[in-house]
């Protein structure tokens, strides 16, 4: 598997392209912005999303979406969750039968409540689906700092081929067959990271943040199990690992949004002018819709939605959570 195409030249897409190129792969990077193609060719940098990283010469940027797919042996789909369906619909007529599509975004689709693998199965039925997810900040991975994450694929042989294509001494994918658990962990941790940011912004204390993370992981695990995922998956890199990273660092876009909410700012004001996506903002409602369909109670997610919609203050939501009936932990 020598030819890798990466769709999406945000920070994470650019980092993955660089990692694959550094691993000796020929990489095509689909870029939406025309001026960014010219810049990457001329300066070997993506100053819009990953400005400090010098890019490998083997990365070929292009604005031609179809061509990026047709010349690949595997395609990394690094498109924000809420835009992925439209890209897949565009590609369906040209997508080669059996070509692997590796979902590298995290989220649940608004409106449908679909996991991204479910949506891909509808829009690109000829693709072999895999998911790459885990505790990763793009710049650290691009700087070759030690990074470990999960690569999920029901076809074990293909999964191991993808691990070999992307794995390096500093970028370590672990194989899993649990597509559902890996996706739920990656999607819902973004929602919990906003909640953790609110706790920090409100200066509610380290005890409160530890409780939020732990009970948040319980909510994530319940939803994954209800949808057919394996609870032990959520104890791994794509569950606990990803949650710990994004719920404890201002590098996390989701945590940073929550931090400002905790300080009393309105969500619309926080998001104005941002050129990056805090996916948890868009995923929260879809998570609750899917949880309701599955009969899963998610009080932290419900409280967060009330705050983001302006239906309740942070103080009121904390009080509601802390005065719920006492119950056993498990």
C-alpha positions as CSV (number, residue, x, y, z in Angstrom):
1,X,0.0,0.0,0.0
2,X,2.2,2.8,-1.3
3,X,-0.2,5.4,-2.6
4,X,-2.2,7.3,0.1
5,X,-4.6,10.1,-0.6
6,X,-5.7,12.5,2.2
7,X,-8.9,14.4,1.7
8,X,-8.8,17.5,3.8
9,X,-5.9,19.8,4.5
10,X,-6.8,21.1,7.9
11,X,-4.3,20.5,10.7
12,X,-5.0,16.8,11.2
13,X,-5.2,16.0,7.5
14,X,-1.9,17.8,6.9
15,X,-0.3,16.0,9.8
16,X,-1.4,12.6,8.5
17,X,-0.2,13.4,5.0
18,X,3.2,14.3,6.4
19,X,3.3,11.2,8.6
20,X,2.5,8.9,5.6
21,X,5.0,10.7,3.4
22,X,7.7,10.4,6.1
23,X,6.9,6.7,6.1
24,X,7.9,6.4,2.4
25,X,4.4,6.6,0.9
26,X,3.5,8.7,-2.1
27,X,0.9,11.1,-0.8
28,X,-1.8,13.2,-2.6
29,X,-3.3,15.8,-0.4
30,X,-6.7,17.2,-1.5
31,X,-6.9,20.9,-0.6
32,X,-10.1,22.9,-0.8
33,X,-8.4,26.3,-1.0
34,X,-6.7,27.0,-4.3
35,X,-4.2,29.4,-2.9
36,X,-3.1,26.8,-0.3
37,X,-2.1,24.4,-3.1
38,X,0.2,27.0,-4.5
39,X,1.6,27.7,-1.1
40,X,2.3,24.1,-0.3
41,X,4.0,23.6,-3.6
42,X,6.1,26.8,-3.3
43,X,6.9,26.8,0.5
44,X,6.3,23.3,1.7
45,X,4.1,24.7,4.4
46,X,0.4,24.9,5.3
47,X,0.5,28.3,7.0
48,X,-3.3,28.4,7.3
49,X,-3.7,25.3,9.6
50,X,-0.2,23.9,10.5
51,X,2.2,26.8,10.0
52,X,5.2,25.5,12.0
53,X,5.6,22.2,10.2
54,X,7.8,21.8,7.1
55,X,6.1,19.3,4.8
56,X,7.7,16.3,3.1
57,X,8.5,16.7,-0.6
58,X,6.5,13.6,-1.4
59,X,3.2,15.3,-0.6
60,X,1.5,16.4,-3.8
61,X,-1.3,18.9,-3.1
62,X,-4.3,19.2,-5.5
63,X,-7.7,20.8,-5.9
64,X,-8.9,17.8,-8.0
65,X,-11.0,15.7,-5.7
66,X,-11.6,12.9,-8.3
67,X,-8.0,12.6,-9.2
68,X,-7.0,12.3,-5.6
69,X,-9.2,9.3,-5.2
70,X,-8.5,7.6,-8.5
71,X,-4.7,7.4,-7.9
72,X,-4.9,6.0,-4.4
73,X,-4.6,2.6,-2.8
74,X,-6.2,4.0,0.4
75,X,-8.0,7.3,1.1
76,X,-7.9,9.0,4.5
77,X,-11.2,11.0,4.9
78,X,-10.2,14.0,7.1
79,X,-13.4,16.0,6.3
80,X,-15.3,17.5,9.3
81,X,-18.2,15.1,10.2
82,X,-21.0,17.4,9.1
83,X,-19.6,17.9,5.6
84,X,-18.5,14.3,4.9
85,X,-21.8,13.1,3.3
86,X,-21.7,15.7,0.6
87,X,-18.1,14.8,-0.3
88,X,-19.0,11.1,-0.4
89,X,-22.0,11.8,-2.7
90,X,-19.7,13.7,-5.1
91,X,-17.3,10.8,-5.1
92,X,-19.7,7.9,-5.4
93,X,-19.7,7.7,-9.2
94,X,-15.9,7.5,-9.4
95,X,-15.0,5.6,-6.2
96,X,-13.2,2.3,-7.2
97,X,-14.8,-0.9,-5.9
98,X,-13.0,-2.1,-2.8
99,X,-10.9,1.1,-2.3
100,X,-10.4,1.6,1.5
101,X,-12.0,4.7,3.0
102,X,-10.4,5.5,6.4
103,X,-12.6,7.8,8.5
104,X,-10.3,10.2,10.4
105,X,-13.0,12.7,11.5
106,X,-14.9,12.4,14.8
107,X,-18.6,13.1,15.1
108,X,-22.2,11.9,14.6
109,X,-24.2,13.4,11.8
110,X,-26.8,16.0,12.7
111,X,-30.3,15.3,11.6
112,X,-29.8,11.6,10.9
113,X,-27.9,10.6,14.1
114,X,-25.7,8.4,11.8
115,X,-22.3,7.3,12.8
116,X,-19.8,8.2,10.1
117,X,-19.3,4.6,9.1
118,X,-23.1,4.2,8.7
119,X,-23.3,7.2,6.5
120,X,-20.3,6.0,4.4
121,X,-21.9,2.6,3.9
122,X,-25.0,4.5,2.5
123,X,-23.1,6.9,0.3
124,X,-20.0,4.8,-0.8
125,X,-21.3,1.2,-0.6
126,X,-18.3,0.0,-2.7
127,X,-15.7,1.2,-0.2
128,X,-14.0,-0.8,2.5
129,X,-14.5,1.2,5.7
130,X,-11.9,1.8,8.5
131,X,-11.7,4.3,11.3
132,X,-8.6,6.0,12.7
133,X,-9.2,7.7,16.1
134,X,-7.4,8.4,19.4
135,X,-5.7,10.9,21.6
136,X,-3.9,13.1,19.0
137,X,-3.0,16.8,18.7
138,X,-2.1,17.4,15.1
139,X,1.0,19.4,15.7
140,X,2.5,17.0,18.1
141,X,2.0,14.1,15.8
142,X,3.5,16.1,12.9
143,X,6.5,16.9,15.0
144,X,7.1,13.1,15.5
145,X,6.3,13.2,19.2
146,X,5.2,9.8,20.5
147,X,1.6,9.2,19.5
148,X,-0.6,6.1,19.8
149,X,-4.2,5.6,18.5
150,X,-6.6,3.0,17.3
151,X,-7.3,1.8,13.7
152,X,-10.6,-0.1,13.5
153,X,-11.6,-2.2,10.6
154,X,-13.8,-5.3,10.4
155,X,-11.5,-6.8,7.7
156,X,-8.5,-7.7,9.9
157,X,-6.1,-8.2,6.9
158,X,-6.9,-4.7,5.6
159,X,-6.6,-3.2,9.0
160,X,-3.1,-4.6,9.4
161,X,-2.2,-3.3,6.0
162,X,-3.3,0.1,7.0
163,X,-1.4,-0.1,10.3
164,X,1.8,-1.0,8.3
165,X,1.2,1.9,5.8
166,X,0.7,4.5,8.5
167,X,2.7,3.2,11.5
168,X,6.1,4.6,12.3
169,X,8.4,4.5,15.3
170,X,6.6,7.6,16.7
171,X,3.1,7.0,15.3
172,X,1.6,3.8,16.6
173,X,-1.8,2.6,15.5
174,X,-3.3,-0.4,17.4
175,X,-5.7,-2.6,15.4
176,X,-9.3,-3.1,16.6
177,X,-12.3,-4.7,14.9
178,X,-14.8,-2.5,16.9
179,X,-15.9,0.2,14.5
180,X,-18.8,1.3,16.7
181,X,-16.9,1.6,20.0
182,X,-14.0,3.5,18.4
183,X,-16.4,6.0,16.7
184,X,-18.5,6.6,19.8
185,X,-15.4,7.2,21.9
186,X,-14.1,9.8,19.4
187,X,-17.4,11.5,18.9
188,X,-18.7,11.8,22.4
189,X,-15.4,12.8,24.0
190,X,-15.6,16.1,22.1
191,X,-18.9,16.8,23.8
192,X,-17.4,15.8,27.2
193,X,-14.4,18.0,26.6
194,X,-16.6,21.0,26.3
195,X,-18.2,20.1,29.6
196,X,-14.8,19.7,31.2
197,X,-13.8,23.1,29.8
198,X,-16.9,24.6,31.5
199,X,-15.9,23.1,34.8
200,X,-12.4,24.7,34.4
201,X,-13.8,28.0,33.3
202,X,-16.2,28.1,36.2
203,X,-13.3,27.2,38.6
204,X,-15.3,24.4,40.1
205,X,-12.1,22.6,41.1
206,X,-10.1,19.5,40.2
207,X,-12.4,17.2,42.1
208,X,-15.3,18.3,39.8
209,X,-13.2,17.8,36.6
210,X,-12.2,14.3,37.7
211,X,-15.8,13.4,38.4
212,X,-17.0,14.9,35.1
213,X,-14.4,12.9,33.1
214,X,-15.2,9.7,34.9
215,X,-19.0,9.9,34.8
216,X,-18.6,11.2,31.2
217,X,-16.7,8.0,30.3
218,X,-19.6,6.0,31.9
219,X,-22.1,7.8,29.6
220,X,-19.9,7.1,26.5
221,X,-19.5,3.4,27.4
222,X,-23.3,3.0,27.9
223,X,-24.1,4.5,24.5
224,X,-21.4,2.4,22.8
225,X,-22.7,-0.8,24.3
226,X,-26.3,0.0,23.4
227,X,-25.3,0.5,19.7
228,X,-23.3,-2.8,19.6
229,X,-19.8,-1.6,20.5
230,X,-17.5,-3.3,23.0
231,X,-17.3,-1.6,26.4
232,X,-13.6,-2.6,26.7
233,X,-12.9,-0.5,23.6
234,X,-13.8,2.6,25.7
235,X,-11.0,1.8,28.2
236,X,-8.5,2.1,25.4
237,X,-6.9,4.8,23.3
238,X,-10.0,5.8,21.4
239,X,-12.1,6.1,24.6
240,X,-10.3,6.9,27.8
241,X,-7.1,8.0,26.1
242,X,-8.8,10.5,23.8
243,X,-11.1,11.8,26.6
244,X,-8.2,12.4,29.0
245,X,-6.3,14.3,26.4
246,X,-9.1,16.6,25.2
247,X,-10.7,17.2,28.6
248,X,-7.4,18.5,30.1
249,X,-5.8,20.8,27.6
250,X,-6.4,24.2,26.1
251,X,-4.9,22.8,22.9
252,X,-8.3,21.1,22.5
253,X,-10.7,23.3,20.5
254,X,-13.6,21.7,22.4
255,X,-12.1,22.3,25.8
256,X,-11.3,25.9,24.9
257,X,-15.0,26.5,23.9
258,X,-16.1,25.1,27.2
259,X,-13.6,27.2,29.1
260,X,-15.2,30.4,27.6
261,X,-18.7,29.1,28.3
262,X,-17.7,28.5,31.9
263,X,-16.5,32.1,32.1
264,X,-20.0,33.3,31.1
265,X,-19.6,34.0,27.4
266,X,-22.3,33.1,24.8
267,X,-21.7,30.3,22.4
268,X,-22.3,32.4,19.3
269,X,-19.7,35.0,20.5
270,X,-17.2,32.3,21.2
271,X,-17.5,30.7,17.7
272,X,-17.5,33.9,15.7
273,X,-14.4,34.3,13.6
274,X,-12.9,30.8,14.2
275,X,-11.5,29.0,11.2
276,X,-11.3,25.7,12.9
277,X,-14.1,23.3,14.0
278,X,-15.0,22.4,17.6
279,X,-16.8,19.3,16.5
280,X,-18.4,18.7,19.9
281,X,-20.7,21.8,19.4
282,X,-22.3,20.2,16.4
283,X,-22.2,16.6,17.7
284,X,-23.9,17.2,21.0
285,X,-27.4,17.3,19.7
286,X,-26.9,14.3,17.4
287,X,-25.5,12.3,20.4
288,X,-28.6,13.0,22.4
289,X,-30.9,12.1,19.5
290,X,-29.0,8.8,19.0
291,X,-29.0,8.1,22.8
292,X,-32.8,8.7,22.9
293,X,-33.4,6.2,20.1
294,X,-31.3,3.7,22.0
295,X,-32.9,4.4,25.4
296,X,-29.6,5.6,27.0
297,X,-29.6,8.3,29.7
298,X,-26.8,10.9,29.2
299,X,-27.4,13.6,31.8
300,X,-24.0,15.4,31.3
301,X,-24.7,15.7,27.6
302,X,-28.2,16.9,28.3
303,X,-26.9,19.6,30.7
304,X,-24.3,20.8,28.2
305,X,-27.0,21.2,25.6
306,X,-29.0,23.4,27.9
307,X,-26.0,25.6,28.5
308,X,-25.1,25.9,24.8
309,X,-28.7,26.7,23.9
310,X,-29.0,29.3,26.6
311,X,-31.8,27.4,28.3
312,X,-30.0,27.1,31.7
313,X,-27.0,28.7,33.4
314,X,-23.9,26.7,34.3
315,X,-24.8,27.0,38.0
316,X,-28.2,25.6,37.4
317,X,-26.9,22.6,35.4
318,X,-24.3,21.8,38.0
319,X,-27.0,21.9,40.7
320,X,-29.2,19.6,38.6
321,X,-26.4,17.1,38.1
322,X,-25.3,17.1,41.8
323,X,-28.8,16.6,43.1
324,X,-29.7,13.6,41.0
325,X,-30.8,10.6,43.0
326,X,-28.0,8.6,44.6
327,X,-27.3,5.3,42.8
328,X,-24.7,2.6,42.5
329,X,-21.6,3.4,40.4
330,X,-21.9,0.5,38.0
